[in-house]
Amino acid sequence: MPTTKKTLMFLSSFFTSLGSFIVICSILGTQAWITSTIAVRDSASNGSIFITYGLFHGESSQELSHGLAESNKHFAVLGTLNNSSQRTLHLVAILFLVLSLFTSLLSSVFTCYNSISNPYQTFLGPTGVYTWNGLSASFVFVTMILFVANVQSNHLSEELSHLLYPAITSKGTNHSYGYSFWLILLVILLNTVTVTIIIFYQKARYQRKQEERKPMEYAPRDGILF
């Protein structure tokens, strides 16, 4: 059976790993990744299109200086993009985020298991926790980079606006990243905290073993008999 200290430290890591898993689920399920304001013009007037979307769904609205604007539209991101470079990059970003979700789940399993037992296999111990958290943080960071690259360099929002409003020409775009996007940083923080807790556990465990190997070195002088 594990010591009380080990149980408490691995339980703490379990909760941070579980928190990372829950946050990633929220990131996948919400659509407040980005809001893009696109200045547009058509044959009769100027105006703006506002598009808010996440990985799967989004909503757009239109404001025109003259004439009647179209009603708000709800759309599926992947379905709207059809076969395009933006869709491919978007799918890759989703894949990396799902991989991060899976590795966070594995980290939760490993930390929970270590809180109630002493595994014989090295990889089932701290090594496995380091591996899964490192991969989770890496995957979610890659997701962040891919999404930004798709928006900024590959003009994802402009492509969506063109497909949703084909008769309108865009003149410029401003982007504002939402809370769903910035939650990625919280995932990386939780992964880091999980690893830090295990590092402190291993450091304390190493020091205890050193003390057990050298009892004379740490014993009081008046307690040593010759």
Disulfide bonds with the S-S distance in Angstrom:
none
